Amino acid sequence: MAVPDEGLLNAVGQLFAQHGEMPHQHPGVLSARLGCPDCADCVVAVYSRRNGEPPELALALRQRPDGVWVSLFPGAPILASLAFPPELLGEILAALCRELGASALYFPLAYAETRAAHLLQATPAMDCWQRSPSPIISWDDGGEGLIGRFMERYGSQAARKRKRWQSLRAVTLPPLSAVQALAAIEANSWKSSLHADLQSNGQLKYYQRLLLEGLVELTVATLDEYPIAYRLDSLFRERVYALEWSFDQRYAALAPGMFLLLDGLLLRWGREKLHYIDLFGSPDRLKTLVETDRRARVDFAWPAGSVTELLRRERSDHDLRLAGYLARGVGIRRIYSEMVDR
């Protein structure tokens, strides 16, 4: 298991304070990720033009079994000063490839409007392709239009659906209670039967550490004060990222996951001044009921060539499958089941 280097994390912290674009670039998040079991082979690289000067670039990468090294920063895959030269980034990527023996460096799911994406796009020999967008909910109205959109888009059964969760309450838990609730709900979620839950993916301890450090928070749906569903949120610069959510499958009839994306969002964030809530993932049936817009996302891989072309085809085929499921009205549970069976 990787051991976070304090000096590197301090340098990342300096760079994040000045130029950080996403909560995932926070040094505390990086430290938790490096301590995660699925990050046994990771590298953090920090670049300064001269010793003693403030850092200008940070990369964090994890090795895949195929020899590709993939970024640990989702959304904005690199941290860089405002005027970092793309030609210099190309030289640094080449040196990293040689040092790591990497077949390629992969920076997936970057938000197209970020400075990180613009820098990667301008880097020589970089491959780039479109990915599925991330749905968002504009919060300029404080969420006042949320329920109305759901009622209109869900149709005649919307009111009956909302009646299912009249007995539920939304509560944002303190860290220790949140850690326990997250583990309990994941253990009883439908994803656990497919080995697609956080514990099976090696990410449970990662998110629990983020909760304990106050870098994310957990809002749960409770039935008689018992947590039966959760939504894991990160607030950063008047934007909320809904990173993960799941529910205890024994209470599926109450639609607790849908409750947390409607009433639960309003109860937690309705009075907050926010730009938007990012639902942080590809479109699905539930997200389309409440979204107001979508953030474009792209993949970058270096250097362009046969390896990156394989990556492009693999990820593009994945997105096409998801889009096909959505067009046919297939729910997220069936999508997971079919993708696990592949």
C-alpha positions in Angstrom: 0.0 0.0 0.0 1.3 3.5 -0.9 2.4 5.7 1.9 1.7 9.4 1.3 4.8 11.6 1.2 4.3 14.6 3.5 6.5 16.9 1.4 4.7 16.0 -1.8 1.3 16.5 -0.2 2.4 19.9 1.2 3.5 20.9 -2.4 0.1 19.7 -3.7 -1.6 21.7 -1.0 0.2 24.9 -2.1 -0.8 24.4 -5.7 -4.4 23.5 -4.8 -4.8 26.6 -2.7 -3.9 28.8 -5.7 -5.2 26.9 -8.7 -7.4 23.9 -7.5 -10.4 23.4 -9.7 -12.1 20.4 -8.2 -12.4 19.0 -4.6 -10.7 15.8 -5.7 -7.4 17.7 -6.1 -7.4 18.5 -2.3 -4.3 17.1 -0.6 -6.5 15.4 2.0 -8.4 13.6 -0.8 -5.1 12.6 -2.4 -3.8 11.3 0.9 -6.9 9.2 1.4 -6.7 7.9 -2.1 -3.1 6.9 -1.8 -4.0 4.9 1.4 -6.7 3.0 -0.5 -6.0 -0.7 -1.2 -6.6 -0.3 -4.9 -3.7 2.3 -5.0 -0.8 0.0 -4.2 1.1 1.3 -7.2 0.8 5.1 -7.4 3.1 8.0 -8.1 2.7 11.7 -7.3 4.9 14.1 -9.3 5.3 17.7 -8.4 7.2 20.1 -10.7 8.9 23.4 -10.0 11.3 25.2 -12.4 13.9 25.8 -9.7 14.4 24.3 -6.2 12.7 26.3 -3.5 10.2 27.9 -5.8 6.5 27.3 -5.5 5.2 24.2 -7.4 3.7 24.8 -10.8 2.4 21.3 -11.7 1.2 18.2 -9.9 0.2 14.8 -11.3 -1.1 11.8 -9.4 -1.2 8.5 -11.3 -2.1 4.8 -10.6 -0.8 1.9 -12.5 -3.2 -0.4 -14.4 -2.5 -4.0 -15.2 -2.1 -3.2 -18.9 0.8 -0.8 -18.3 -1.3 2.3 -18.6 -1.0 4.8 -15.8 -4.3 6.6 -15.0 -4.9 9.9 -13.2 -6.2 10.0 -9.6 -7.8 13.4 -10.1 -11.2 13.0 -11.7 -12.8 16.0 -13.3 -9.6 18.1 -13.6 -6.8 15.5 -14.0 -3.8 17.8 -13.4 -3.0 20.7 -11.1 -1.1 23.5 -12.9 -0.4 27.2 -12.6 -2.3 29.5 -14.8 0.4 30.0 -17.5 2.0 26.5 -17.5 3.4 25.9 -21.0 1.9 22.9 -22.8 5.2 22.1 -24.5 6.8 21.7 -21.1 4.0 19.4 -20.0 4.7 17.3 -23.0 8.3 17.0 -22.0 7.3 16.1 -18.4 4.9 13.4 -19.7 7.6 11.9 -21.9 10.0 11.7 -18.9 7.3 10.1 -16.7 6.6 7.5 -19.4 10.2 6.6 -19.6 10.7 6.5 -15.8 7.5 4.5 -15.1 7.9 2.2 -18.2 4.3 3.2 -19.0 2.6 2.3 -22.3 0.5 5.5 -22.0 -0.7 8.1 -19.5 -4.5 8.3 -19.2 -6.5 11.3 -18.0 -10.2 10.3 -18.1 -13.4 12.3 -17.7 -12.0 15.8 -17.6 -14.6 18.6 -17.6 -14.1 20.3 -20.9 -14.3 23.9 -19.6 -11.5 23.5 -17.0 -8.0 25.0 -17.2 -6.7 21.4 -16.8 -8.5 20.3 -19.9 -7.4 23.3 -21.9 -3.7 22.6 -21.0 -4.0 18.9 -21.8 -5.7 19.7 -25.1 -2.8 22.0 -26.1 -0.1 19.5 -25.2 1.8 18.0 -28.2 1.1 14.4 -29.1 -2.0 14.3 -26.9 -5.0 12.1 -27.9 -8.5 13.4 -27.0 -12.0 12.1 -27.4 -15.5 13.0 -26.1 -17.1 11.2 -23.2 -20.6 11.1 -21.8 -21.6 14.4 -20.1 -22.3 14.8 -16.4 -25.9 16.0 -15.6 -26.2 19.0 -13.3 -29.0 20.8 -11.5 -28.9 24.6 -11.6 -29.4 25.9 -8.1 -29.8 29.6 -9.0 -33.4 29.3 -7.8 -32.4 27.5 -4.6 -33.9 24.3 -6.0 -37.4 25.7 -6.3 -37.9 24.1 -9.7 -36.7 20.6 -8.7 -40.0 19.0 -7.7 -41.9 20.6 -10.6 -39.4 19.1 -13.1 -39.8 15.7 -11.5 -43.6 15.8 -11.5 -43.7 16.9 -15.2 -41.1 14.4 -16.4 -42.2 11.4 -14.4 -45.8 11.8 -15.5 -49.1 10.7 -14.0 -47.5 8.4 -11.4 -45.3 11.0 -9.9 -47.6 12.0 -7.0 -48.1 8.3 -6.1 -44.3 7.7 -6.2 -43.7 10.6 -3.8 -46.3 9.2 -1.3 -44.1 6.1 -0.9 -41.5 8.1 1.1 -43.8 10.2 3.3 -42.5 8.2 6.3 -38.8 9.1 5.4 -36.7 11.8 6.9 -33.4 13.3 5.6 -30.5 13.8 8.1 -26.9 14.8 7.5 -24.9 12.7 9.9 -21.8 13.6 12.0 -18.6 11.9 10.8 -18.6 8.8 13.1 -22.2 8.0 12.5 -21.7 8.6 8.8 -18.9 6.1 8.6 -21.1 3.4 10.2 -24.1 4.2 8.1 -22.1 4.2 4.9 -20.8 0.7 5.6 -24.1 -0.7 6.7 -26.1 0.6 3.7 -23.4 -0.6 1.2 -23.4 -4.1 2.8 -27.2 -4.4 2.2 -27.3 -2.6 -1.1 -28.3 -4.3 -4.3 -24.8 -3.6 -5.6 -23.3 -5.9 -3.0 -24.9 -8.9 -4.6 -23.1 -8.0 -7.8 -19.8 -7.2 -6.0 -20.1 -3.7 -7.3 -20.4 -2.0 -3.9 -17.8 0.2 -2.3 -16.3 -2.6 -0.2 -15.9 -4.9 -3.2 -14.3 -2.0 -5.2 -11.8 -1.3 -2.4 -13.2 2.3 -1.9 -15.1 2.0 1.3 -12.2 2.9 3.6 -11.3 5.8 1.2 -14.7 7.4 1.6 -14.8 6.7 5.3 -11.6 8.6 5.7 -12.9 11.5 3.7 -15.9 11.6 6.1 -13.8 11.5 9.2 -11.6 14.4 7.8 -14.7 16.4 7.0 -13.9 16.6 3.3 -17.2 15.0 2.3 -20.6 14.6 4.1 -23.2 12.0 4.2 -27.0 12.7 4.1 -29.2 9.7 4.8 -32.8 8.8 4.4 -34.1 7.4 7.7 -37.1 5.2 8.5 -37.9 5.4 12.2 -34.4 6.9 12.7 -32.7 4.0 10.9 -30.6 4.9 7.8 -31.7 3.1 4.7 -30.1 5.2 1.9 -27.3 7.7 1.6 -26.0 10.5 -0.7 -22.3 11.4 -0.4 -21.7 15.1 -1.1 -18.7 17.3 -1.5 -19.1 21.1 -1.4 -16.5 23.2 -3.3 -16.7 26.8 -4.4 -20.5 27.0 -4.3 -20.8 23.7 -6.2 -22.0 20.4 -4.7 -20.7 17.2 -6.2 -23.0 14.2 -5.4 -20.2 11.6 -5.5 -22.0 8.4 -4.5 -25.4 7.2 -3.5 -27.1 3.9 -2.7 -29.9 2.3 -0.7 -30.6 -0.7 1.4 -32.4 -3.1 -1.0 -34.8 -4.3 1.8 -36.5 -0.9 1.6 -36.6 -0.5 -2.2 -40.4 -0.2 -2.2 -40.1 3.2 -0.4 -37.9 4.6 -3.2 -35.4 6.1 -0.7 -32.7 6.8 -3.3 -35.2 8.9 -5.3 -36.3 10.6 -2.1 -32.7 11.7 -1.4 -32.3 13.2 -4.9 -35.5 15.2 -4.5 -36.8 16.1 -1.1 -33.4 15.2 0.4 -31.5 17.6 -1.8 -34.0 20.4 -1.0 -33.8 19.7 2.8 -30.0 19.8 2.8 -29.1 22.4 0.2 -32.4 24.4 -0.4 -31.2 27.4 1.7 -27.6 27.4 0.5 -26.2 29.7 -2.1 -25.0 27.4 -4.9 -24.3 27.6 -8.6 -25.3 24.0 -9.3 -25.4 20.4 -8.0 -23.2 18.1 -10.1 -24.7 14.6 -10.2 -21.2 13.4 -11.1 -21.5 10.6 -13.6 -23.1 9.6 -16.8 -26.8 10.3 -17.5 -29.3 7.7 -16.2 -33.1 7.5 -15.8 -33.1 9.1 -12.4 -30.8 11.9 -13.3 -32.8 12.8 -16.4 -35.8 13.5 -14.1 -34.2 16.4 -12.3 -31.3 17.7 -14.5 -31.3 21.2 -16.0 -28.0 21.0 -18.0 -25.0 18.8 -18.6 -21.2 19.4 -18.3 -19.2 18.2 -21.3 -16.5 15.7 -20.4 -13.5 14.4 -22.4 -10.7 11.9 -22.1 -7.0 12.6 -22.7 -4.3 10.1 -23.2 -0.6 10.5 -24.0 1.1 9.8 -26.4 -1.3 9.4 -29.2 -0.9 6.0 -30.9 -2.1 2.4 -30.8 -2.4 2.1 -27.1 -4.5 5.3 -26.8 -6.6 4.2 -29.7 -7.5 1.0 -27.8 -8.5 3.2 -24.8 -10.6 5.4 -27.0 -12.5 2.4 -28.5 -13.0 0.8 -25.1 -14.4 3.9 -23.4 -16.4 5.0 -26.4 -18.0 1.6 -26.6 -18.8 1.8 -22.9 -20.5 5.2 -23.4 -22.5 3.9 -26.4 -23.8 1.0 -24.3 -24.9 3.3 -21.5 -26.6 5.6 -24.0 -28.4 2.6 -25.5 -29.6 1.6 -22.1 -30.9 5.1 -21.4 -32.7 5.3 -24.7 -34.5 2.0 -23.9 -35.4 3.2 -20.5 -33.3 0.6 -18.7 -32.8 1.2 -15.0 -29.4 1.5 -13.2 -29.7 -1.9 -11.4 -30.2 -3.8 -14.7 -27.4 -1.9 -16.3 -25.0 -2.9 -13.5 -26.1 -6.5 -13.7 -25.6 -6.7 -17.5 -22.2 -4.9 -17.3 -21.0 -7.2 -14.5 -22.0 -10.2 -16.6 -19.9 -9.0 -19.6 
